[in-house]
Amino acid sequence: MESKDAIIKALELAGKPMKGGEIADASGVDKKEVDKQIKKLVAEGKVNSPVRCFYALVK
């Protein structure tokens, strides 16, 4: 599974905004990779940051 897909899946399963470290733990993806992929997902409009340092899927 690609790291982007793992991050999206972790956010779906959580059902709530998560911090980068929580996403890394839940997805099994390295924290630095999570940070990099989150930036890409935000730019694509798939993820947003409802609260500073927390990320959630755009519905």
C-alpha positions in Angstrom: 0.0 0.0 0.0 1.3 3.4 -0.9 2.0 5.8 2.0 -0.7 8.2 0.8 -3.3 5.5 0.8 -2.2 4.3 4.3 -2.6 7.9 5.6 -6.0 8.3 4.0 -7.2 4.9 5.5 -5.9 5.9 9.0 -7.8 9.2 8.8 -11.0 7.4 7.6 -10.8 4.8 10.4 -10.2 7.5 13.1 -13.2 9.6 12.0 -11.7 12.6 13.7 -8.8 15.0 13.2 -5.4 13.6 14.1 -1.9 14.9 14.6 0.9 13.9 12.4 2.4 11.6 15.0 -1.0 9.9 15.6 -1.4 9.4 11.8 2.1 7.9 11.7 1.3 5.4 14.5 -2.1 4.5 13.0 -0.8 4.1 9.4 2.6 2.5 10.1 4.2 5.3 7.9 7.3 7.1 9.1 6.5 10.5 10.7 8.7 12.4 8.2 6.9 10.7 5.3 3.5 11.5 6.8 4.4 15.2 7.0 5.5 15.2 3.4 2.4 13.3 2.1 0.0 15.4 4.2 1.4 18.6 2.5 0.6 16.9 -0.9 -2.9 15.8 0.2 -3.7 19.3 1.5 -2.6 20.8 -1.9 -4.8 18.2 -3.7 -7.7 19.2 -1.5 -8.2 15.7 0.0 -7.1 16.7 3.5 -7.6 19.9 5.5 -6.4 21.2 8.9 -9.5 22.1 10.9 -7.3 23.0 13.9 -3.6 23.9 14.0 -1.5 20.7 13.7 -4.5 18.4 13.2 -5.5 16.9 9.9 -8.8 15.5 8.7 -10.2 14.2 5.4 -12.3 16.7 3.4 -15.9 15.5 3.2 
